[in-house]
Amino acid sequence: MSIPVVMVLAGHDPSGGAGIQADMEAIASQGGHAVSVITCLTVQDTCNVQRIEPVVDYLIEQQAEALLADMPIAAIKIGLLGSIPAVQAVHRILLQAPDVPVILDPILAAGGGKSLSSDLLLEAIREYLLPLTTLLTPNVPEAAQLAIHGDTLDAYALSLLDQGCSHVLLTGTHADTAQVENALYGEGKRLRTWTWERLPETYHGSGCTLASACAVNLAKGMDMVKAVATAQAYTWGSLQAGRKIGRGQWLPNRFYWMK
C-alpha cells in the first residue's frame, strides 16, 4: 500500500509549535508523508510573532512544481501565506492540480494575538483561494473576517460556501463556552456538529494540527465527515497531552499515542 503524500504550503515557525513543522508532524503521526513548500519565514516563539518575511512568489511556485512533477500528491494543505503575491502563486499552483483536495487553514492572526492579515490580503484569499478550496478550517474570528455577510456562525459559514468553498469546518475554540463546538458545513447547510471538552490551557499550533490531520485523512480517501471527525479526535488527544516548553502557550504533542 502506497503512503499518502500531502503537500503543505505554509510558513516556518522556529518554535516548532505551528507552521510547517506542526503540519509535518501531524501528517507523519497519522500515517502520511508530508512534503513542504515554505511560503514565509517568521521570527516567533510560543508567545507571539515578531516578524514575517514572505518568500518571493516564483520560489513558492518552483518548490511546488518540483514536487508535483515528482510525487503523487494526494492532498494540498495551505497555511500562512503572508503576502498577496504568495496567494497568487498558490492560486497558480492549485490550477496545476485540479483534482487534488485542498485544505485551507486561513491563518489571519497569531496565537498571541498579532494580526497577520490586511483587507487587501483578505480580498486576495477570497478571490484566488476560496473558489478552489475543498475544506476551509477557520475559527470564528477568521470566519467573520472572510465572510462577506452575516452576523451568526451559520451565516458566516454559508457566506464562505457561497464564495466557492466546498466545505467549511468552523471551530469554536475562541468562544467563551464550557465546551468547544465545531460544525461542518457543505451543500448549503450545516452537516454535522461535534462537541469537545474545553481544555484549560491555550495552545500554539492547534489549528495547523487539525487542518493537517484533515488533509492526510482526505489523502487516505476518507469521506469528508469521517476525515473531519477523525482529525478532531486526533487533535484533541494531542492537546490533552500537550506540553509547556516555552514561556507562552502550550504545544500539542502530536505523537501522544506513542506513549
C-alpha positions as CSV (number, residue, x, y, z in Angstrom):
1,M,0.0,0.0,0.0
2,S,1.4,3.4,-1.0
3,I,1.8,6.1,1.6
4,P,-0.5,9.2,1.1
5,V,1.5,12.3,0.2
6,V,0.4,15.7,1.4
7,M,1.9,18.9,0.1
8,V,2.0,21.6,2.7
9,L,2.4,25.3,1.8
10,A,3.0,27.3,5.0
11,G,5.4,29.4,7.0
12,H,8.3,28.3,9.1
13,D,7.8,28.6,12.9
14,P,11.1,28.4,14.7
15,S,9.4,27.3,17.9
16,G,8.1,24.1,16.3
17,G,4.6,24.7,17.6
18,A,2.9,25.8,14.4
19,G,3.6,26.2,10.7
20,I,5.5,23.7,8.6
21,Q,6.8,21.6,11.5
22,A,3.4,21.2,13.0
23,D,1.9,20.2,9.7
24,M,4.6,17.6,9.0
25,E,4.4,16.2,12.5
26,A,0.6,15.8,12.3
27,I,0.7,14.2,8.8
28,A,3.5,11.8,9.8
29,S,1.8,10.9,13.0
30,Q,-1.4,9.9,11.1
31,G,0.4,7.8,8.5
32,G,1.2,10.2,5.7
33,H,4.3,11.7,4.1
34,A,4.5,15.5,4.1
35,V,6.3,17.5,1.5
36,S,6.8,21.2,2.2
37,V,6.7,24.4,0.4
38,I,8.0,27.3,2.5
39,T,5.9,30.4,2.0
40,C,7.4,32.7,4.6
41,L,10.0,32.8,7.3
42,T,8.9,34.1,10.7
43,V,10.5,35.4,13.9
44,Q,8.3,34.0,16.6
45,D,8.2,32.0,19.9
46,T,5.4,30.5,22.0
47,C,4.3,33.9,23.0
48,N,3.8,35.8,19.7
49,V,5.0,36.6,16.2
50,Q,7.6,39.4,15.9
51,R,8.2,39.4,12.2
52,I,7.2,37.7,8.9
53,E,9.4,37.7,5.8
54,P,7.5,36.3,2.8
55,V,9.2,34.1,0.3
56,V,9.2,35.5,-3.2
57,D,6.4,34.2,-5.4
58,Y,8.5,32.4,-8.0
59,L,10.3,30.4,-5.4
60,I,7.0,29.3,-3.9
61,E,5.9,28.1,-7.4
62,Q,9.2,26.4,-8.2
63,Q,9.2,24.5,-4.9
64,A,5.6,23.2,-5.6
65,E,6.2,22.5,-9.3
66,A,9.2,20.3,-8.5
67,L,7.1,18.3,-6.0
68,L,4.1,18.0,-8.3
69,A,6.3,16.7,-11.1
70,D,8.0,14.1,-8.8
71,M,5.3,12.7,-6.5
72,P,1.6,11.7,-6.5
73,I,0.3,14.5,-4.3
74,A,-3.0,13.3,-2.7
75,A,-3.9,16.5,-0.8
76,I,-2.7,20.0,-0.5
77,K,-2.8,21.9,2.8
78,I,-2.3,25.7,2.9
79,G,-1.4,27.7,6.0
80,L,0.2,31.1,6.5
81,L,1.0,32.8,3.2
82,G,2.0,36.3,4.3
83,S,1.6,38.3,1.1
84,I,-0.7,38.9,-1.9
85,P,1.9,37.6,-4.4
86,A,2.2,34.4,-2.3
87,V,-1.6,34.0,-2.5
88,Q,-1.5,34.5,-6.3
89,A,1.4,32.0,-6.6
90,V,-0.6,29.4,-4.6
91,H,-3.6,30.0,-6.9
92,R,-1.4,29.2,-9.9
93,I,-0.2,26.1,-8.2
94,L,-3.7,24.8,-7.4
95,L,-4.7,25.2,-11.1
96,Q,-2.0,22.7,-11.9
97,A,-3.6,20.1,-9.6
98,P,-7.3,20.5,-10.2
99,D,-8.3,17.1,-8.9
100,V,-6.4,17.2,-5.6
101,P,-8.4,18.1,-2.5
102,V,-7.3,21.5,-1.0
103,I,-7.4,22.2,2.7
104,L,-7.1,25.9,3.7
105,D,-6.3,27.0,7.2
106,P,-6.8,30.7,6.9
107,I,-4.3,32.0,9.5
108,L,-5.2,35.6,10.0
109,A,-3.7,36.2,13.5
110,A,-1.0,34.6,15.6
111,G,-1.9,32.7,18.7
112,G,-0.6,35.6,20.8
113,G,-3.0,38.0,19.1
114,K,-0.8,39.7,16.5
115,S,-2.7,40.3,13.2
116,L,-1.2,38.6,10.2
117,S,-3.6,39.9,7.6
118,S,-4.9,43.1,5.9
119,D,-8.0,44.0,4.0
120,L,-6.2,43.5,0.7
121,L,-4.8,40.1,1.7
122,L,-8.3,39.0,2.8
123,E,-9.7,40.1,-0.6
124,A,-7.0,38.1,-2.4
125,I,-7.8,35.0,-0.3
126,R,-11.5,35.4,-1.2
127,E,-10.7,35.9,-4.9
128,Y,-7.9,33.4,-5.5
129,L,-8.2,30.6,-2.9
130,L,-11.8,30.2,-1.6
131,P,-13.2,29.1,-5.0
132,L,-10.6,26.3,-5.2
133,T,-10.9,25.1,-1.5
134,T,-12.3,21.7,-0.7
135,L,-12.2,22.3,3.1
136,L,-11.8,25.6,4.9
137,T,-11.0,25.4,8.6
138,P,-11.5,28.8,10.2
139,N,-12.1,29.7,13.8
140,V,-14.9,32.1,14.5
141,P,-12.8,35.3,14.2
142,E,-11.3,34.1,10.9
143,A,-14.7,33.2,9.5
144,A,-16.1,36.6,10.5
145,Q,-13.3,38.3,8.6
146,L,-13.6,36.2,5.5
147,A,-17.4,36.2,5.3
148,I,-18.9,38.8,3.0
149,H,-22.2,38.9,5.0
150,G,-23.8,37.5,8.1
151,D,-23.7,38.0,11.9
152,T,-24.2,34.4,13.1
153,L,-22.0,31.4,12.9
154,D,-24.3,29.7,10.4
155,A,-24.4,32.8,8.3
156,Y,-20.6,33.1,8.3
157,A,-20.2,29.6,7.1
158,L,-22.9,29.8,4.4
159,S,-21.3,33.0,3.1
160,L,-18.0,31.1,2.8
161,L,-19.7,28.3,0.9
162,D,-21.3,30.9,-1.4
163,Q,-17.8,32.2,-2.2
164,G,-16.8,28.8,-3.5
165,C,-15.6,26.5,-0.7
166,S,-17.0,23.0,-0.9
167,H,-16.9,22.5,2.8
168,V,-16.3,24.6,5.9
169,L,-15.3,23.3,9.3
170,L,-16.0,26.2,11.7
171,T,-14.2,25.7,15.0
172,G,-15.4,27.1,18.3
173,T,-12.0,27.3,20.1
174,H,-12.3,31.1,20.6
175,A,-15.8,31.1,22.1
176,D,-16.3,31.7,25.8
177,T,-18.1,28.4,26.5
178,A,-17.5,25.4,28.7
179,Q,-17.3,23.1,25.6
180,V,-15.9,23.6,22.2
181,E,-18.4,23.2,19.4
182,N,-17.2,22.5,15.9
183,A,-19.5,22.4,12.9
184,L,-19.1,21.1,9.4
185,Y,-21.0,22.8,6.6
186,G,-21.5,21.8,3.0
187,E,-24.2,21.6,0.3
188,G,-25.6,24.9,1.6
189,K,-26.3,23.7,5.2
190,R,-24.8,22.5,8.5
191,L,-24.0,18.8,8.1
192,R,-22.6,17.8,11.4
193,T,-21.8,19.2,14.9
194,W,-19.2,17.9,17.4
195,T,-18.7,18.9,21.0
196,W,-15.4,18.6,22.8
197,E,-14.4,19.3,26.4
198,R,-12.6,22.7,26.6
199,L,-9.1,22.1,27.9
200,P,-7.8,24.6,30.5
201,E,-4.7,25.8,28.6
202,T,-4.1,27.8,25.4
203,Y,-2.2,26.2,22.6
204,H,0.2,27.2,19.8
205,G,-0.5,25.2,16.6
206,S,-3.8,23.6,17.3
207,G,-5.3,24.9,14.0
208,C,-2.4,23.7,12.0
209,T,-2.7,20.3,13.6
210,L,-6.4,20.0,12.9
211,A,-6.1,21.1,9.2
212,S,-3.2,18.8,8.5
213,A,-4.9,15.9,10.1
214,C,-8.0,16.6,7.9
215,A,-5.6,16.8,4.9
216,V,-4.0,13.4,5.5
217,N,-7.3,11.8,6.1
218,L,-8.7,13.1,2.8
219,A,-5.5,11.9,1.2
220,K,-6.2,8.4,2.5
221,G,-9.5,8.5,0.7
222,M,-11.8,9.1,3.7
223,D,-15.1,10.8,3.1
224,M,-15.4,14.3,4.4
225,V,-17.4,13.6,7.6
226,K,-15.1,10.8,8.6
227,A,-12.0,12.7,7.8
228,V,-13.1,15.7,9.9
229,A,-14.3,13.6,12.8
230,T,-11.1,11.5,12.9
231,A,-8.9,14.6,12.7
232,Q,-10.8,16.3,15.6
233,A,-10.3,13.3,17.8
234,Y,-6.6,13.2,17.0
235,T,-6.2,16.9,17.6
236,W,-8.0,16.8,20.9
237,G,-5.7,14.0,22.0
238,S,-2.6,15.9,21.0
239,L,-3.8,19.0,23.0
240,Q,-4.8,16.9,26.1
241,A,-1.2,15.5,26.1
242,G,0.3,18.9,25.3
243,R,3.4,20.3,26.9
244,K,4.6,23.7,28.1
245,I,8.0,24.1,26.7
246,G,8.4,27.8,26.4
247,R,7.2,30.9,28.3
248,G,4.0,31.2,26.4
249,Q,1.3,28.9,25.0
250,W,1.4,25.1,25.3
251,L,2.4,23.0,22.4
252,P,0.4,20.0,21.1
253,N,2.1,16.6,21.5
254,R,1.3,15.2,18.0
255,F,2.9,11.8,18.8
256,Y,1.0,11.4,22.1
257,W,-0.2,7.9,21.0
258,M,3.4,6.6,21.2
259,K,3.5,6.7,25.0
